[in-house]
Amino acid sequence: MDKTKEIVMSGIRPTGFLHLGNYFGAIRNYVKMQDEYECFFMVADLHSLTTHPDTKELKANVYRVLAENIACGLDPDKVALYCQSHLHETAELYLYLNMLAYKGELEKTATFKDKARMQPGNINAGLLTYPVLQTADILLHRAKYVPVGKDQEQHLEMARNFTNRFNHRYGEVFPEPVAFNYSNDLVKVPSLDGEGKMSKSENQMATLYLADDDELIRKKVMKAKTDSGPTENNSPKPAYIGNIFLLMNLVSSKDVIKKYEDDYNNCNIRYGDMKKQLAEDMVKFISPIREKVNSILQDEKYLQKVMGQGAEKARKSAEVTIKLVREAIGLNYF
Ligand code: TRP
C-alpha cells in the first residue's frame, strides 16, 4: 500500500458483456489510473440484488466482468480488484450512513424513480437506499476520486451530502468524494446506427461488444448507415458519417484516417471500402481482448485467487476506516 498516493474507488455493475463504450469511457481510465493512484475497483454484486433477486447468473456475470476488466489491462497486482459482498465492513458502514439519509431525498433520486417504475412489484428498501450503499463503498476506503460516468452524478452528489453530514455530526473522518476522469479521454463512442451512444439497452446490432466474434463485428460495421457521398469539396459531415470517422479514430492508424478524410473532402470517398477497413481494424482491436477474456474465464482458480487477493487488500483499508468511524460515533466501549 502506497500511502503517498491519492485514493480512487469505483464500482462496476456485474451485468456482464462490456461494449466499446464501456472500454473507452471507463476501463481505459481505470487502467491509466492504476499507476498514479491507490485504486479500489469493486464488482457491485450486492447492488445487483436490488434489481435482480434471481441470482442464477450472478456468479457467471461477476466472473465475466472481472475477466473483461483484466483482459483490458487492469492489473490485480496493482489495484484491489474485489467483490463487494466479500467485505462485511460495507454492511456496517451502510447501516450508519442510513441514519443520515432522509426518505424524502432518497425518493427523489432519478435512478430510484426509474427503477420503481420498471419494477412496481418490488420497490424494496435496498432500491431506495442504493445511493447509501454506494456511498459506503466509497467511504470505506476514504476515497477522494470516483471515476464514473455522467449517469452517476446524482449518486455522487448524494454521497457528498451523506459524507458532509457524517463529518459534521461526528468529526472529519472522510474526504469529500468527487467524480474524476481524465477529461480528454472521455470520448463518446457513437452507436453504429447513427444515433446516440453505444449502449447495452438500445439496438444490439449498433453496439460492438468485447465478446463479439469477428464475423459479427464485420456484420455490424457493414450495416452502419451511409449515403452516396458528398457532392461538394470540404462539406460538413452528416452526423452518421461523422460517427464512422469517430469510430475510426478510436481504432485505425493515422494514415488510414487521413486517407479517408482526404477522400471525403475530395468527394471520392467509397463508404463500402471505408467500412471494410473499419471492420478489419475493429476486429484487430477486439479479437485479442475477446480471446484473453475467454482464456481467463477458463481458469476459475485464477479468478478466485484474484478476488481473494483483492478482498484482502480492500479489507485492510476497510478495517482502519471502520475503527475510525466507531470511535467518531462513540461506539468504542473497550
Ligand atoms: N452505481 C454504480 C453504477 O450503476 C456502481 C457502483 C456501486 C459504484 N458502488 C459504487 C460506482 C461506488 C462508484 C462508486 O454504475
Residues whose N, C-alpha, C, O or C-beta is under 5 A from the ligand:
A	BS01	LIG	M9 S10 G11 I12 R13 A44 Q134 D137 I138 V148
